[in-house]
C-alpha cells in the first residue's frame, strides 16, 4: 500500500481482489461468500448516465448502505455533483478520472483508492471506460451542483 502526496491510497489489485467479500448469490462454505465476475447482477444505474451499470453485492444501492460494482462505458462523464453519503471506491479496471470539476480531474487506474466525502462537489469521467468497487453507508444518489 502506498499513500500518494494527494492523500489517495493506492492498493495493489491482488490485495483488493483478496479482500472483497460478496453477499448476493454466489457459493457459501464455512461462512465465506464468493461471487464470480460473470455472475454479478448488473442493472442500469438510473441516477447516472445512459449505459452506466451497477451490481449490488451487499445491500441495495437504491435503499441504503451497500457495496458493489459500478461499470462506466467508454467516454462517460458526470458533471459536477455530490452524494448524500460518503463513497469509498477502488478502481478495478480502466481509468477513473476524478476532481473538483472536469478541468481538475486526475486519472486513477486499477488498484487506486478514492474517498469522496458526503456532499463533496466533484466530477468524474471515464474516457476508456472503468469498473469500480464502491462502498457507501447510505443509499446512492447523485445531486447536481451548480458550478
C-alpha positions in Angstrom: 0.0 0.0 0.0 1.3 3.5 -0.9 -0.1 6.8 0.1 0.4 9.4 -2.6 1.1 13.1 -1.9 -2.5 13.9 -2.6 -3.6 11.5 0.2 -5.1 8.9 -2.0 -4.2 5.3 -1.1 -3.1 3.1 -3.9 -3.6 -0.6 -3.4 -2.4 -3.5 -5.5 -5.2 -5.1 -7.5 -4.3 -8.5 -5.9 -4.8 -7.1 -2.4 -8.1 -5.6 -3.4 -9.4 -8.8 -5.0 -8.3 -10.8 -2.0 -10.2 -8.6 0.5 -13.6 -8.2 -1.2 -16.5 -10.3 0.1 -19.7 -10.7 -1.7 -23.1 -11.5 -0.3 -25.8 -11.8 -3.0 -25.8 -15.2 -4.7 -22.5 -17.0 -5.1 -21.3 -20.0 -3.2 -21.0 -20.3 0.6 -18.7 -22.6 2.6 -17.9 -22.2 6.2 -19.2 -18.6 6.4 -17.4 -17.3 3.3 -19.3 -15.9 0.3 -17.9 -15.9 -3.2 -19.4 -14.5 -6.4 -17.8 -15.0 -9.8 -17.5 -11.9 -12.0 -19.7 -13.4 -14.7 -22.5 -13.8 -12.0 -22.7 -10.2 -11.0 -26.3 -8.9 -11.1 -25.8 -5.9 -13.4 -28.6 -3.3 -13.9 -28.9 0.2 -15.2 -27.9 2.9 -12.6 -30.8 5.3 -13.2 -29.1 8.2 -11.3 -26.2 8.2 -13.7 -25.9 8.5 -17.5 -27.0 6.0 -20.1 -25.0 2.8 -20.1 -23.8 3.1 -16.5 -24.4 -0.2 -14.7 -24.4 -1.2 -11.1 -24.1 -4.6 -9.5 -25.1 -4.7 -5.8 -23.2 -7.5 -3.9 -24.3 -6.5 -0.4 -27.3 -4.3 0.5 -29.2 -2.4 -2.2 -27.9 0.9 -3.6 -31.4 2.4 -4.0 -32.4 1.7 -0.4 -29.5 2.1 2.0 -26.0 1.0 2.8 -24.4 -1.1 0.0 -21.3 -2.5 -1.5 -20.9 -3.3 -5.2 -19.5 -2.5 -8.6 -20.2 0.3 -11.0 -19.4 -0.1 -14.6 -18.9 3.1 -16.7 -19.0 2.9 -20.5 -16.2 4.3 -22.7 -16.5 8.1 -22.9 -18.9 8.5 -19.9 -18.8 11.8 -18.0 -20.6 13.2 -14.9 -20.9 16.9 -14.5 -20.2 18.4 -11.0 -22.4 16.6 -8.5 -22.4 15.4 -4.9 -23.7 12.4 -2.9 -25.6 12.4 0.4 -23.3 9.9 1.9 -19.6 9.2 1.5 -18.3 6.8 -1.2 -15.2 4.7 -1.0 -14.1 3.3 -4.3 -11.4 1.1 -5.7 -10.7 1.2 -9.5 -10.8 -2.4 -10.7 -10.2 -1.7 -14.4 -10.0 1.2 -16.9 -9.3 4.8 -15.8 -11.5 6.7 -13.4 -10.8 10.5 -13.7 -11.9 12.4 -10.6 -11.6 16.1 -9.5 -13.4 19.2 -8.3 -14.6 19.8 -11.8 -13.8 18.5 -15.3 -10.8 20.8 -15.7 -9.2 19.5 -12.5 -9.8 15.8 -12.9 -6.8 13.4 -12.4 -6.6 9.9 -13.7 -6.7 6.9 -11.3 -6.0 3.4 -12.7 -6.5 -0.1 -11.4 -5.8 -0.5 -7.7 -6.3 3.2 -7.0 -8.5 4.2 -4.0 -10.7 7.3 -3.9 -12.6 8.5 -0.9 -15.4 11.1 -1.6 -16.9 12.7 1.5 -20.6 13.2 1.8 -21.9 16.3 0.0 -18.5 17.0 -1.6 -18.9 18.5 -5.1 -16.9 16.7 -7.8 -16.9 15.4 -11.3 -15.7 12.2 -12.9 -15.1 10.8 -16.4 -14.1 7.5 -17.8 -12.5 8.1 -21.3 -11.6 4.4 -21.7 -14.5 3.1 -19.5 -14.0 1.8 -16.0 -15.2 -0.6 -13.4 -15.0 0.5 -9.7 -15.8 -1.3 -6.5 -17.9 1.0 -4.2 -18.8 1.0 -0.5 -21.4 3.5 0.7 -23.0 3.8 4.2 -26.2 5.2 2.7 -28.3 4.9 -0.4 -26.8 6.0 -3.7 -27.9 9.4 -5.1 -26.5 11.9 -7.5 -27.3 15.6 -6.8 -26.2 18.1 -9.5 -24.3 21.0 -8.2 -24.2 24.4 -9.9 -20.6 25.3 -10.6 
